[in-house]
């Protein structure tokens, strides 16, 4: 329910690896010190020696200019990406400067997008309403940002390493929760109540609280439930009374599906404009992404935050509370990067203070950007994933070009010695996992397929898996110790180094996530090729079994009896390993297809738990026994009067079974847990 397309774009084109890796992409996105906000250029580490390039000339932001610019940008972009429709709103100085719908809210009915009436599903932009509700209760002294959240719950979040979770950590995505897929999105008529969802599908914590940014829909939903508990009102009702009503947001709701008066106004959602529309998406973690709202209503919310909580004489926050919310960045890697504030992402660019949030469901893709120093807000929502699922690139391009056009500013520059650049780049080279990941379930297998690989060239530049609109990998040059800037661009990348080792790195586009080093035992650089080769070997052994039998029968060749039982069981073991791994892959590809290729909601619903249990039980039996059969075959082959090639083949088969067993253990195919 947030920026999911960047990782998908990076792994697209990798065949089966990319197909399965896209599962993690839905749920993947990229702290112990607080710092007060500072206007102007981004802060850098004390040892940084940087300069700033001269800013470009700005264009005056007027209704006429922005309208002409957007009319030139969006129609072509939507057609090229096969996106059915979009809404764009620009606010300035407390008023709507520009609003317009592009394309269709319903392609079949030729219903155009109306910025005043058409309801879009802005996904994780919903979280800004949840965090605003939290801050309303904070200023009423009913929630303490630094208290254990268990204080407000009727079930318990277990501590990790003795550390509980606080509301501040929920708001900065640092509670350390593992990502979870189950029941996040559904289309069935009924869905668990918020409390039942939170209690039944509580993900484990994999990071100590406050140390690593790891985007969490569960954490935001937990905050929404705390709002319910403290206020005594269902979450949708609280938001309607305390945010929608004061702002006059009459075309907005958190009810799923919307009430009868609003239901006909909801835009249809599409994979691409050429596809049939999908069903209404229900989100189990509703406070994290369940909003339906018109562009004009989002404009009112943007204006209220730009005016420190006030809209047309009505307040949703006191000014000091809004300023605290907007200007309390939480540092986990480097203060030079954009960071999480209390619920908002820093989106600083060109030395301008910008905050906002992205949001993604299966079909809808949105972003809000607030330019604090200019009292300007920009909102865009798209109702299709698009032909190439490149909505992130489109939004990134729109935001970057809008900022550069109307609010140009200095570009951060600097340099380090060639020797330093090479040494630091060498420290960075390797495989990394995104912090928003599954670690303790079978879904962790997609980590193997989606690890981020950093490499370096001869000049000490970092080559990343992130790509631009041209599809080329982004390259970064070091401008200060462990701070890099994109070559030919403005993105920043920084690393946190402890005791001479890189413990995590992140980039300026994603303050809610980080990348952490992959341990050697599950490093894709060696394990993925080994698994692919093992699967191929076992598949060949499986195919060779009936082929050899047919060949012997055809030509009347005798069957060698020496070591026959071990060889037969080896064939059974190979076939069983292939079938079990193919079943897991089918399940994981099905999970991916739920979000990217077809609408198959059962792959991420609790209905899949029985099949997960079956695969776990099969893995517990098959994978170890297959490895034992393979080792028995090696012993039999080496003690029999067989040739060198037979001995070598038996070793290759045994190694393949052991690799499959290793993967089964490391990525939790062998286990009994059914949640994911």
ABEGO torsion letter per residue (X at the ends): XBBAAAAAAAABGAEAAAAAAAAAAAABBXXABBBBBBBEBBBBBAABBBBBBBBBBBBBBBAAAAAAAAAAAAAAAAAAAGBABBBBBBBBGGBBABBBBBEBABAAAGBBBBAAABBBBAEAAAAAAAAAAAAAAAAAGABBAABBAAAABABBBBBBGGBBBBAAAAAAGAAGBBBBABGABBABABBBBAAAAAAAABBBBABBBGABBBBBAAAAAAAAAAAAAAAGBBAAAAAAAAAAAAAGBABBBABOBBBAAAAAABBBBBABAABBBBBBBBBABAAAAABBBBAAAAAAAAAAAAAGGBBGGBBABBAAAAAAAAABBBBAABAABBBBBBGBBBABBGGBBBBEBBBBBAABBBBBBBBAAAGBBBBBBBABAEAAGAAAAAAAAAAAAAAAAABBBBBBBEBBBAAAAAAAAAAABEBBBBABBBAABAAAAAAAAABBBBBBBAAGBBBBABBBAAGBBBBBBBABBGBBBBBGBABBBBBBBBGGBBABBBBAABAABBBBBBBAAABAAAAAAAAAAAAAAAAAAAAAAAAAAAAAAAAGBBBBABGAAAAAAAAAAAAAAAAAAAAAAAAAAAAAAAAAABBBAAAABAAAAAAAAAAAAAAAAAAAAAAAAAAAAAAAAAABBBBAAAAAAAAAAAAAAAAAAAAAAAAGABEABABX
